[in-house]
Structures are given as C-alpha cells and as structure tokens.
Amino acid sequence: MKHRAISVAMFVAFAAVSASPALAHSAVAPDSGSNAYDNSTHSRFYVYDMKADSHSAYGNWNNTDNRLSNNSGYGTTVSKAATVTAVRACTDVQFASDPCSNWN
C-alpha cells in the first residue's frame, strides 16, 4: 500500500507541473485600430477601440462571420458571452476594405 501512495503522490506532482494555464486569444488589426481578445476561460469575447480616428472597431470569433462591433469610440471596450476558439480584429473603414488581422 505504501508503494501505491508514493505513485499517486508522484502522479499528482507531475500533473501539477506539466499542466499549462489556458491562454487567451488576442489579435490586433493591421492599422492598430482595434484589439479583439477573449478571457482565459474562453467564455467571453472583447473588442477594444485602440485608435482615436473616425473608424469603429470590430472583431470576429471562431473563424466565422460572428461579429461584435464597438461603436462606442476610442478607449472603450465592448464584450459578450461566447465560447471562443479563435479571434480576429478589424477596423471598420467606410467606403474601403476593412483591415483585419489574421485569425489567432
């Protein structure tokens, strides 16, 4: 029984050392106008407007057209509950193509 207790203790110690925390996803638009990210549990999606310009920020999540727009202006963040596996940040440029980051 003593041998089993040591094996269990060693397994628990190894699991604690080898477990890595869940890293959040984050992306910044190429023009640095927006930042899209999630939290460490991948259960909330955020879009931060990083640039004082006339363009709104938005983000997509999960390699889809799911879109969260931030029309609140520079320095603001909007969020929504969502299960997140990937994010992309974009800047909404009127009458032109929107610069978007790669999926992260």
N, C-alpha and C positions, 0 to 999 in steps of 0.2 A: 504494500500500500504506500510506503514511503516513496518508492520509485515513481509511482503514478503521480503523486503530489508534486514532485520535482518537475516532471514532464509538463504538467498542466501549468505550473508557475513559469516555466521557460517559454511555453507557447504564448501565454498572456503577455509576457515581457516582449517577445519578438513581435507580436501583433501590434503592440503599442508603438514600438519603434518604427515598424515598417508602414504603418497607416499614414497616409498623407491627407491633409485637410482638403476639402473641396474648394477649388479655386474658382473665383467668379470670372465670367467672361467680360471683356471690355474692348471697345473699338472707338476710334476717333476718325471723324470724316477727314478726307484729304485736305480740305481747306481749314481744318481746325475749328470748324463752326459748331460741331456737336460731338457729344460723347454718349454712347449707348453702353449700358452695362447691366449686370444682374447682381444679386447678392450671393453670399457664399453657399446658401442652400438652394440656389437656382429657382427660387419661388417668387421673385419679384423683379420686374424689368423697369429700368430707369432711362430717361433721356434728359441730358443736361445741355442747355444752350450756352456754349463757350465763347461766343463772339458777339460783340456789340455791332451788329450790322442790321440790314433790313430783311434778313432771311430767318425763317423759323428752322428749328432743329427737329429731326425725327429719327426714329430707329425702327428696325425690323428685328424680329427674333425667330429662331428655329428655321432658318433658310427658307422662309416663306414671305408672302406679302403682308403678313401681320404687321400693322403699323401703329406706332404710338407717336403722335405729334406733340411737340412742345411749342405752343403759340404764345407763351407767357413772357417771352423776352429774355434778353441776356442775363445770365447768372441764375436762372431758375431751373428747377428740376421737376419733371412730372414722372409718375410711376403708375404701375398697375400690377396686380397679381397675375402671374403667368408662370408656367413651367418652362424654363429656358434651357436650351441646349446650344444655342449659338446666337450671336448678336451682330448687327451691322449698324453703323452710324451714318446719317446723311444730313445734308443741308438742303433745304427747300429753296431752290433758286428759281424765281419767277421767270418764265419765258426762256429757260435754258435747261440743259441737262443738270440733274442733281448730282453733286459729287458724293459718292458713297464709299465707305471703307470696304475692305474685304470682310468676309464672314470670319468671326473669331469665336 
